[in-house]
Amino acid sequence: MSEQEIEDYVATGEPLQVAGSFTLDGYGAAFIRGVYGEPHAVIGLSVNALKDMLSRLGVPLSALWAEPAG
């Protein structure tokens, strides 16, 4: 990132409101070339890790899904 890009990005306020100063689904996404490892971990909660932990407790991930609004 150039100095100007950094200044412009910080001016959006986004890096001050998120962990790690960027998001994969916001303004900062334009500067991310790739993610090594699990993208969910960058976004927030690792869905795969959550599924594994719940499985060890005998709880299916689907138990957390909300019922469709009717």
HTML snippet that shows the backbone in 3Dmol.js (N, CA, C, O; Angstrom):
<script src="https://3Dmol.org/build/3Dmol-min.js"></script>
<div id="view" style="width:600px;height:400px;position:relative"></div>
<script>
const pdb = `
ATOM      1  N   MET A   1       0.838  -1.176   0.000  1.00  0.00           N
ATOM      2  CA  MET A   1       0.000   0.000   0.000  1.00  0.00           C
ATOM      3  C   MET A   1       0.888   1.246   0.000  1.00  0.00           C
ATOM      4  O   MET A   1       1.911   1.302   0.682  1.00  0.00           O
ATOM      5  N   SER A   2       0.480   2.212  -0.760  1.00  0.00           N
ATOM      6  CA  SER A   2       1.204   3.471  -0.756  1.00  0.00           C
ATOM      7  C   SER A   2       0.801   4.278   0.486  1.00  0.00           C
ATOM      8  O   SER A   2      -0.201   3.977   1.134  1.00  0.00           O
ATOM      9  N   GLU A   3       1.586   5.293   0.802  1.00  0.00           N
ATOM     10  CA  GLU A   3       1.247   6.160   1.939  1.00  0.00           C
ATOM     11  C   GLU A   3      -0.133   6.774   1.742  1.00  0.00           C
ATOM     12  O   GLU A   3      -0.909   6.870   2.693  1.00  0.00           O
ATOM     13  N   GLN A   4      -0.450   7.191   0.509  1.00  0.00           N
ATOM     14  CA  GLN A   4      -1.741   7.804   0.238  1.00  0.00           C
ATOM     15  C   GLN A   4      -2.875   6.801   0.423  1.00  0.00           C
ATOM     16  O   GLN A   4      -3.929   7.135   0.964  1.00  0.00           O
ATOM     17  N   GLU A   5      -2.651   5.574  -0.029  1.00  0.00           N
ATOM     18  CA  GLU A   5      -3.674   4.532   0.146  1.00  0.00           C
ATOM     19  C   GLU A   5      -3.912   4.259   1.620  1.00  0.00           C
ATOM     20  O   GLU A   5      -5.053   4.065   2.041  1.00  0.00           O
ATOM     21  N   ILE A   6      -2.856   4.241   2.397  1.00  0.00           N
ATOM     22  CA  ILE A   6      -2.994   4.024   3.842  1.00  0.00           C
ATOM     23  C   ILE A   6      -3.792   5.157   4.470  1.00  0.00           C
ATOM     24  O   ILE A   6      -4.716   4.917   5.247  1.00  0.00           O
ATOM     25  N   GLU A   7      -3.437   6.386   4.134  1.00  0.00           N
ATOM     26  CA  GLU A   7      -4.158   7.534   4.684  1.00  0.00           C
ATOM     27  C   GLU A   7      -5.630   7.507   4.292  1.00  0.00           C
ATOM     28  O   GLU A   7      -6.506   7.754   5.122  1.00  0.00           O
ATOM     29  N   ASP A   8      -5.898   7.204   3.019  1.00  0.00           N
ATOM     30  CA  ASP A   8      -7.281   7.153   2.547  1.00  0.00           C
ATOM     31  C   ASP A   8      -8.055   6.034   3.235  1.00  0.00           C
ATOM     32  O   ASP A   8      -9.222   6.202   3.589  1.00  0.00           O
ATOM     33  N   TYR A   9      -7.396   4.895   3.422  1.00  0.00           N
ATOM     34  CA  TYR A   9      -8.060   3.759   4.072  1.00  0.00           C
ATOM     35  C   TYR A   9      -8.366   4.081   5.527  1.00  0.00           C
ATOM     36  O   TYR A   9      -9.475   3.824   5.996  1.00  0.00           O
ATOM     37  N   VAL A  10      -7.410   4.633   6.236  1.00  0.00           N
ATOM     38  CA  VAL A  10      -7.630   4.995   7.637  1.00  0.00           C
ATOM     39  C   VAL A  10      -8.755   6.023   7.739  1.00  0.00           C
ATOM     40  O   VAL A  10      -9.541   5.991   8.686  1.00  0.00           O
ATOM     41  N   ALA A  11      -8.834   6.931   6.770  1.00  0.00           N
ATOM     42  CA  ALA A  11      -9.874   7.963   6.777  1.00  0.00           C
ATOM     43  C   ALA A  11     -11.279   7.368   6.667  1.00  0.00           C
ATOM     44  O   ALA A  11     -12.250   8.014   7.059  1.00  0.00           O
ATOM     45  N   THR A  12     -11.401   6.150   6.143  1.00  0.00           N
ATOM     46  CA  THR A  12     -12.727   5.520   6.073  1.00  0.00           C
ATOM     47  C   THR A  12     -13.226   5.126   7.454  1.00  0.00           C
ATOM     48  O   THR A  12     -14.429   4.955   7.651  1.00  0.00           O
ATOM     49  N   GLY A  13     -12.315   4.979   8.415  1.00  0.00           N
ATOM     50  CA  GLY A  13     -12.683   4.552   9.766  1.00  0.00           C
ATOM     51  C   GLY A  13     -12.719   3.045   9.926  1.00  0.00           C
ATOM     52  O   GLY A  13     -12.738   2.544  11.050  1.00  0.00           O
ATOM     53  N   GLU A  14     -12.730   2.318   8.827  1.00  0.00           N
ATOM     54  CA  GLU A  14     -12.831   0.859   8.900  1.00  0.00           C
ATOM     55  C   GLU A  14     -11.731   0.209   9.729  1.00  0.00           C
ATOM     56  O   GLU A  14     -12.040  -0.637  10.569  1.00  0.00           O
ATOM     57  N   PRO A  15     -10.451   0.564   9.534  1.00  0.00           N
ATOM     58  CA  PRO A  15      -9.411  -0.148  10.282  1.00  0.00           C
ATOM     59  C   PRO A  15      -9.447   0.108  11.785  1.00  0.00           C
ATOM     60  O   PRO A  15      -8.814  -0.614  12.555  1.00  0.00           O
ATOM     61  N   LEU A  16     -10.182   1.126  12.200  1.00  0.00           N
ATOM     62  CA  LEU A  16     -10.286   1.447  13.623  1.00  0.00           C
ATOM     63  C   LEU A  16     -11.430   0.707  14.298  1.00  0.00           C
ATOM     64  O   LEU A  16     -11.570   0.753  15.520  1.00  0.00           O
ATOM     65  N   GLN A  17     -12.253   0.019  13.496  1.00  0.00           N
ATOM     66  CA  GLN A  17     -13.441  -0.648  14.036  1.00  0.00           C
ATOM     67  C   GLN A  17     -13.386  -2.165  13.944  1.00  0.00           C
ATOM     68  O   GLN A  17     -14.327  -2.840  14.361  1.00  0.00           O
ATOM     69  N   VAL A  18     -12.300  -2.714  13.405  1.00  0.00           N
ATOM     70  CA  VAL A  18     -12.227  -4.163  13.212  1.00  0.00           C
ATOM     71  C   VAL A  18     -10.915  -4.717  13.756  1.00  0.00           C
ATOM     72  O   VAL A  18      -9.906  -4.014  13.814  1.00  0.00           O
ATOM     73  N   ALA A  19     -10.946  -5.979  14.152  1.00  0.00           N
ATOM     74  CA  ALA A  19      -9.736  -6.637  14.639  1.00  0.00           C
ATOM     75  C   ALA A  19      -8.753  -6.804  13.489  1.00  0.00           C
ATOM     76  O   ALA A  19      -9.144  -7.196  12.390  1.00  0.00           O
ATOM     77  N   GLY A  20      -7.508  -6.515  13.730  1.00  0.00           N
ATOM     78  CA  GLY A  20      -6.489  -6.689  12.714  1.00  0.00           C
ATOM     79  C   GLY A  20      -6.441  -5.563  11.699  1.00  0.00           C
ATOM     80  O   GLY A  20      -5.609  -5.599  10.793  1.00  0.00           O
ATOM     81  N   SER A  21      -7.289  -4.581  11.817  1.00  0.00           N
ATOM     82  CA  SER A  21      -7.339  -3.369  10.999  1.00  0.00           C
ATOM     83  C   SER A  21      -7.820  -3.543   9.564  1.00  0.00           C
ATOM     84  O   SER A  21      -7.726  -2.606   8.772  1.00  0.00           O
ATOM     85  N   PHE A  22      -8.332  -4.718   9.212  1.00  0.00           N
ATOM     86  CA  PHE A  22      -8.900  -4.881   7.873  1.00  0.00           C
ATOM     87  C   PHE A  22      -9.989  -5.929   7.899  1.00  0.00           C
ATOM     88  O   PHE A  22     -10.079  -6.727   8.832  1.00  0.00           O
ATOM     89  N   THR A  23     -10.812  -5.923   6.875  1.00  0.00           N
ATOM     90  CA  THR A  23     -11.823  -6.957   6.715  1.00  0.00           C
ATOM     91  C   THR A  23     -11.757  -7.479   5.288  1.00  0.00           C
ATOM     92  O   THR A  23     -11.353  -6.763   4.372  1.00  0.00           O
ATOM     93  N   LEU A  24     -12.148  -8.703   5.111  1.00  0.00           N
ATOM     94  CA  LEU A  24     -12.167  -9.290   3.773  1.00  0.00           C
ATOM     95  C   LEU A  24     -13.395  -8.866   2.987  1.00  0.00           C
ATOM     96  O   LEU A  24     -13.480  -9.113   1.784  1.00  0.00           O
ATOM     97  N   ASP A  25     -14.334  -8.239   3.649  1.00  0.00           N
ATOM     98  CA  ASP A  25     -15.564  -7.842   2.969  1.00  0.00           C
ATOM     99  C   ASP A  25     -15.799  -6.334   3.044  1.00  0.00           C
ATOM    100  O   ASP A  25     -16.936  -5.877   2.925  1.00  0.00           O
ATOM    101  N   GLY A  26     -14.743  -5.568   3.237  1.00  0.00           N
ATOM    102  CA  GLY A  26     -14.865  -4.120   3.321  1.00  0.00           C
ATOM    103  C   GLY A  26     -13.872  -3.444   2.399  1.00  0.00           C
ATOM    104  O   GLY A  26     -13.393  -4.044   1.436  1.00  0.00           O
ATOM    105  N   TYR A  27     -13.564  -2.184   2.700  1.00  0.00           N
ATOM    106  CA  TYR A  27     -12.629  -1.420   1.882  1.00  0.00           C
ATOM    107  C   TYR A  27     -11.254  -2.084   1.812  1.00  0.00           C
ATOM    108  O   TYR A  27     -10.602  -2.064   0.768  1.00  0.00           O
ATOM    109  N   GLY A  28     -10.822  -2.665   2.917  1.00  0.00           N
ATOM    110  CA  GLY A  28      -9.498  -3.279   2.971  1.00  0.00           C
ATOM    111  C   GLY A  28      -9.321  -4.477   2.063  1.00  0.00           C
ATOM    112  O   GLY A  28      -8.191  -4.882   1.788  1.00  0.00           O
ATOM    113  N   ALA A  29     -10.410  -5.047   1.594  1.00  0.00           N
ATOM    114  CA  ALA A  29     -10.337  -6.233   0.735  1.00  0.00           C
ATOM    115  C   ALA A  29      -9.513  -5.980  -0.524  1.00  0.00           C
ATOM    116  O   ALA A  29      -8.889  -6.901  -1.052  1.00  0.00           O
ATOM    117  N   ALA A  30      -9.508  -4.763  -0.998  1.00  0.00           N
ATOM    118  CA  ALA A  30      -8.772  -4.435  -2.222  1.00  0.00           C
ATOM    119  C   ALA A  30      -7.262  -4.619  -2.053  1.00  0.00           C
ATOM    120  O   ALA A  30      -6.538  -4.730  -3.042  1.00  0.00           O
ATOM    121  N   PHE A  31      -6.791  -4.651  -0.821  1.00  0.00           N
ATOM    122  CA  PHE A  31      -5.360  -4.756  -0.569  1.00  0.00           C
ATOM    123  C   PHE A  31      -4.913  -6.158  -0.156  1.00  0.00           C
ATOM    124  O   PHE A  31      -3.729  -6.379   0.097  1.00  0.00           O
ATOM    125  N   ILE A  32      -5.839  -7.094  -0.087  1.00  0.00           N
ATOM    126  CA  ILE A  32      -5.530  -8.457   0.340  1.00  0.00           C
ATOM    127  C   ILE A  32      -5.363  -9.338  -0.896  1.00  0.00           C
ATOM    128  O   ILE A  32      -6.292  -9.487  -1.690  1.00  0.00           O
ATOM    129  N   ARG A  33      -4.197  -9.909  -1.053  1.00  0.00           N
ATOM    130  CA  ARG A  33      -3.927 -10.771  -2.211  1.00  0.00           C
ATOM    131  C   ARG A  33      -4.297 -12.221  -1.953  1.00  0.00           C
ATOM    132  O   ARG A  33      -4.533 -12.977  -2.896  1.00  0.00           O
ATOM    133  N   GLY A  34      -4.350 -12.614  -0.709  1.00  0.00           N
ATOM    134  CA  GLY A  34      -4.689 -13.986  -0.383  1.00  0.00           C
ATOM    135  C   GLY A  34      -4.677 -14.205   1.114  1.00  0.00           C
ATOM    136  O   GLY A  34      -4.189 -13.375   1.881  1.00  0.00           O
ATOM    137  N   VAL A  35      -5.219 -15.329   1.509  1.00  0.00           N
ATOM    138  CA  VAL A  35      -5.274 -15.707   2.917  1.00  0.00           C
ATOM    139  C   VAL A  35      -4.661 -17.093   3.030  1.00  0.00           C
ATOM    140  O   VAL A  35      -5.069 -18.020   2.330  1.00  0.00           O
ATOM    141  N   TYR A  36      -3.695 -17.228   3.899  1.00  0.00           N
ATOM    142  CA  TYR A  36      -3.111 -18.538   4.164  1.00  0.00           C
ATOM    143  C   TYR A  36      -3.821 -19.113   5.371  1.00  0.00           C
ATOM    144  O   TYR A  36      -3.827 -18.506   6.442  1.00  0.00           O
ATOM    145  N   GLY A  37      -4.418 -20.278   5.204  1.00  0.00           N
ATOM    146  CA  GLY A  37      -5.187 -20.870   6.284  1.00  0.00           C
ATOM    147  C   GLY A  37      -6.664 -20.716   6.020  1.00  0.00           C
ATOM    148  O   GLY A  37      -7.099 -20.639   4.871  1.00  0.00           O
ATOM    149  N   GLU A  38      -7.419 -20.671   7.072  1.00  0.00           N
ATOM    150  CA  GLU A  38      -8.874 -20.654   6.955  1.00  0.00           C
ATOM    151  C   GLU A  38      -9.422 -19.231   6.909  1.00  0.00           C
ATOM    152  O   GLU A  38      -9.220 -18.466   7.853  1.00  0.00           O
ATOM    153  N   PRO A  39     -10.115 -18.861   5.826  1.00  0.00           N
ATOM    154  CA  PRO A  39     -10.659 -17.510   5.724  1.00  0.00           C
ATOM    155  C   PRO A  39     -11.624 -17.149   6.852  1.00  0.00           C
ATOM    156  O   PRO A  39     -11.697 -15.986   7.248  1.00  0.00           O
ATOM    157  N   HIS A  40     -12.361 -18.124   7.373  1.00  0.00           N
ATOM    158  CA  HIS A  40     -13.292 -17.839   8.463  1.00  0.00           C
ATOM    159  C   HIS A  40     -12.565 -17.269   9.681  1.00  0.00           C
ATOM    160  O   HIS A  40     -13.109 -16.429  10.399  1.00  0.00           O
ATOM    161  N   ALA A  41     -11.347 -17.725   9.906  1.00  0.00           N
ATOM    162  CA  ALA A  41     -10.589 -17.238  11.058  1.00  0.00           C
ATOM    163  C   ALA A  41     -10.232 -15.760  10.890  1.00  0.00           C
ATOM    164  O   ALA A  41     -10.113 -15.036  11.878  1.00  0.00           O
ATOM    165  N   VAL A  42     -10.062 -15.314   9.654  1.00  0.00           N
ATOM    166  CA  VAL A  42      -9.769 -13.908   9.405  1.00  0.00           C
ATOM    167  C   VAL A  42     -11.033 -13.073   9.564  1.00  0.00           C
ATOM    168  O   VAL A  42     -10.987 -11.961  10.089  1.00  0.00           O
ATOM    169  N   ILE A  43     -12.137 -13.603   9.119  1.00  0.00           N
ATOM    170  CA  ILE A  43     -13.406 -12.885   9.187  1.00  0.00           C
ATOM    171  C   ILE A  43     -13.888 -12.792  10.628  1.00  0.00           C
ATOM    172  O   ILE A  43     -14.493 -11.791  11.013  1.00  0.00           O
ATOM    173  N   GLY A  44     -13.634 -13.801  11.411  1.00  0.00           N
ATOM    174  CA  GLY A  44     -14.079 -13.807  12.809  1.00  0.00           C
ATOM    175  C   GLY A  44     -13.941 -15.192  13.387  1.00  0.00           C
ATOM    176  O   GLY A  44     -12.835 -15.652  13.670  1.00  0.00           O
ATOM    177  N   LEU A  45     -15.042 -15.844  13.558  1.00  0.00           N
ATOM    178  CA  LEU A  45     -15.071 -17.165  14.148  1.00  0.00           C
ATOM    179  C   LEU A  45     -14.801 -18.230  13.097  1.00  0.00           C
ATOM    180  O   LEU A  45     -15.400 -18.206  12.022  1.00  0.00           O
ATOM    181  N   SER A  46     -13.918 -19.150  13.392  1.00  0.00           N
ATOM    182  CA  SER A  46     -13.666 -20.268  12.491  1.00  0.00           C
ATOM    183  C   SER A  46     -14.847 -21.226  12.562  1.00  0.00           C
ATOM    184  O   SER A  46     -15.042 -21.918  13.562  1.00  0.00           O
ATOM    185  N   VAL A  47     -15.625 -21.256  11.500  1.00  0.00           N
ATOM    186  CA  VAL A  47     -16.798 -22.127  11.470  1.00  0.00           C
ATOM    187  C   VAL A  47     -16.383 -23.590  11.545  1.00  0.00           C
ATOM    188  O   VAL A  47     -17.056 -24.393  12.193  1.00  0.00           O
ATOM    189  N   ASN A  48     -15.287 -23.941  10.893  1.00  0.00           N
ATOM    190  CA  ASN A  48     -14.819 -25.330  10.933  1.00  0.00           C
ATOM    191  C   ASN A  48     -14.363 -25.725  12.333  1.00  0.00           C
ATOM    192  O   ASN A  48     -14.648 -26.833  12.786  1.00  0.00           O
ATOM    193  N   ALA A  49     -13.665 -24.838  13.017  1.00  0.00           N
ATOM    194  CA  ALA A  49     -13.236 -25.139  14.385  1.00  0.00           C
ATOM    195  C   ALA A  49     -14.441 -25.251  15.308  1.00  0.00           C
ATOM    196  O   ALA A  49     -14.487 -26.137  16.161  1.00  0.00           O
ATOM    197  N   LEU A  50     -15.415 -24.364  15.147  1.00  0.00           N
ATOM    198  CA  LEU A  50     -16.629 -24.433  15.948  1.00  0.00           C
ATOM    199  C   LEU A  50     -17.340 -25.759  15.736  1.00  0.00           C
ATOM    200  O   LEU A  50     -17.761 -26.403  16.696  1.00  0.00           O
ATOM    201  N   LYS A  51     -17.474 -26.168  14.480  1.00  0.00           N
ATOM    202  CA  LYS A  51     -18.120 -27.444  14.162  1.00  0.00           C
ATOM    203  C   LYS A  51     -17.391 -28.599  14.840  1.00  0.00           C
ATOM    204  O   LYS A  51     -18.029 -29.489  15.404  1.00  0.00           O
ATOM    205  N   ASP A  52     -16.058 -28.591  14.789  1.00  0.00           N
ATOM    206  CA  ASP A  52     -15.273 -29.652  15.425  1.00  0.00           C
ATOM    207  C   ASP A  52     -15.459 -29.671  16.943  1.00  0.00           C
ATOM    208  O   ASP A  52     -15.603 -30.739  17.538  1.00  0.00           O
ATOM    209  N   MET A  53     -15.455 -28.496  17.563  1.00  0.00           N
ATOM    210  CA  MET A  53     -15.629 -28.436  19.021  1.00  0.00           C
ATOM    211  C   MET A  53     -17.017 -28.906  19.430  1.00  0.00           C
ATOM    212  O   MET A  53     -17.165 -29.648  20.401  1.00  0.00           O
ATOM    213  N   LEU A  54     -18.026 -28.477  18.695  1.00  0.00           N
ATOM    214  CA  LEU A  54     -19.386 -28.922  18.998  1.00  0.00           C
ATOM    215  C   LEU A  54     -19.523 -30.427  18.818  1.00  0.00           C
ATOM    216  O   LEU A  54     -20.186 -31.101  19.607  1.00  0.00           O
ATOM    217  N   SER A  55     -18.891 -30.945  17.776  1.00  0.00           N
ATOM    218  CA  SER A  55     -18.949 -32.381  17.509  1.00  0.00           C
ATOM    219  C   SER A  55     -18.376 -33.179  18.686  1.00  0.00           C
ATOM    220  O   SER A  55     -18.912 -34.224  19.055  1.00  0.00           O
ATOM    221  N   ARG A  56     -17.292 -32.680  19.265  1.00  0.00           N
ATOM    222  CA  ARG A  56     -16.696 -33.359  20.427  1.00  0.00           C
ATOM    223  C   ARG A  56     -17.646 -33.378  21.615  1.00  0.00           C
ATOM    224  O   ARG A  56     -17.568 -34.259  22.472  1.00  0.00           O
ATOM    225  N   LEU A  57     -18.541 -32.405  21.658  1.00  0.00           N
ATOM    226  CA  LEU A  57     -19.536 -32.341  22.733  1.00  0.00           C
ATOM    227  C   LEU A  57     -20.820 -33.068  22.365  1.00  0.00           C
ATOM    228  O   LEU A  57     -21.758 -33.119  23.160  1.00  0.00           O
ATOM    229  N   GLY A  58     -20.864 -33.638  21.147  1.00  0.00           N
ATOM    230  CA  GLY A  58     -22.045 -34.362  20.701  1.00  0.00           C
ATOM    231  C   GLY A  58     -23.168 -33.457  20.218  1.00  0.00           C
ATOM    232  O   GLY A  58     -24.328 -33.868  20.176  1.00  0.00           O
ATOM    233  N   VAL A  59     -22.825 -32.226  19.855  1.00  0.00           N
ATOM    234  CA  VAL A  59     -23.822 -31.266  19.388  1.00  0.00           C
ATOM    235  C   VAL A  59     -23.587 -30.997  17.905  1.00  0.00           C
ATOM    236  O   VAL A  59     -22.499 -30.563  17.527  1.00  0.00           O
ATOM    237  N   PRO A  60     -24.580 -31.247  17.062  1.00  0.00           N
ATOM    238  CA  PRO A  60     -24.400 -30.956  15.644  1.00  0.00           C
ATOM    239  C   PRO A  60     -24.447 -29.444  15.388  1.00  0.00           C
ATOM    240  O   PRO A  60     -25.187 -28.724  16.058  1.00  0.00           O
ATOM    241  N   LEU A  61     -23.672 -28.974  14.437  1.00  0.00           N
ATOM    242  CA  LEU A  61     -23.669 -27.556  14.104  1.00  0.00           C
ATOM    243  C   LEU A  61     -25.071 -27.069  13.767  1.00  0.00           C
ATOM    244  O   LEU A  61     -25.430 -25.933  14.078  1.00  0.00           O
ATOM    245  N   SER A  62     -25.843 -27.908  13.145  1.00  0.00           N
ATOM    246  CA  SER A  62     -27.198 -27.512  12.753  1.00  0.00           C
ATOM    247  C   SER A  62     -28.095 -27.185  13.958  1.00  0.00           C
ATOM    248  O   SER A  62     -29.138 -26.551  13.795  1.00  0.00           O
ATOM    249  N   ALA A  63     -27.703 -27.606  15.144  1.00  0.00           N
ATOM    250  CA  ALA A  63     -28.474 -27.281  16.349  1.00  0.00           C
ATOM    251  C   ALA A  63     -28.450 -25.767  16.615  1.00  0.00           C
ATOM    252  O   ALA A  63     -29.313 -25.251  17.325  1.00  0.00           O
ATOM    253  N   LEU A  64     -27.470 -25.060  16.051  1.00  0.00           N
ATOM    254  CA  LEU A  64     -27.367 -23.620  16.247  1.00  0.00           C
ATOM    255  C   LEU A  64     -28.107 -22.820  15.204  1.00  0.00           C
ATOM    256  O   LEU A  64     -28.261 -21.607  15.343  1.00  0.00           O
ATOM    257  N   TRP A  65     -28.566 -23.481  14.161  1.00  0.00           N
ATOM    258  CA  TRP A  65     -29.250 -22.776  13.075  1.00  0.00           C
ATOM    259  C   TRP A  65     -30.633 -22.358  13.519  1.00  0.00           C
ATOM    260  O   TRP A  65     -31.353 -23.122  14.162  1.00  0.00           O
ATOM    261  N   ALA A  66     -30.993 -21.149  13.171  1.00  0.00           N
ATOM    262  CA  ALA A  66     -32.320 -20.625  13.503  1.00  0.00           C
ATOM    263  C   ALA A  66     -33.372 -21.248  12.603  1.00  0.00           C
ATOM    264  O   ALA A  66     -33.102 -21.594  11.453  1.00  0.00           O
ATOM    265  N   GLU A  67     -34.550 -21.383  13.133  1.00  0.00           N
ATOM    266  CA  GLU A  67     -35.670 -21.873  12.323  1.00  0.00           C
ATOM    267  C   GLU A  67     -36.048 -20.794  11.319  1.00  0.00           C
ATOM    268  O   GLU A  67     -35.990 -19.606  11.639  1.00  0.00           O
ATOM    269  N   PRO A  68     -36.434 -21.188  10.110  1.00  0.00           N
ATOM    270  CA  PRO A  68     -36.826 -20.182   9.121  1.00  0.00           C
ATOM    271  C   PRO A  68     -38.032 -19.374   9.618  1.00  0.00           C
ATOM    272  O   PRO A  68     -38.958 -19.903  10.233  1.00  0.00           O
ATOM    273  N   ALA A  69     -37.976 -18.078   9.326  1.00  0.00           N
ATOM    274  CA  ALA A  69     -39.105 -17.218   9.706  1.00  0.00           C
ATOM    275  C   ALA A  69     -40.324 -17.621   8.919  1.00  0.00           C
ATOM    276  O   ALA A  69     -40.231 -17.863   7.715  1.00  0.00           O
ATOM    277  N   GLY A  70     -41.428 -17.697   9.548  1.00  0.00           N
ATOM    278  CA  GLY A  70     -42.606 -18.162   8.847  1.00  0.00           C
ATOM    279  C   GLY A  70     -43.722 -17.281   8.910  1.00  0.00           C
ATOM    280  O   GLY A  70     -44.776 -17.578   8.349  1.00  0.00           O
TER     281      GLY A  70
END
`;
const viewer = $3Dmol.createViewer("view");
viewer.addModel(pdb, "pdb");
viewer.setStyle({}, {cartoon: {color: "spectrum"}});
viewer.zoomTo();
viewer.render();
</script>
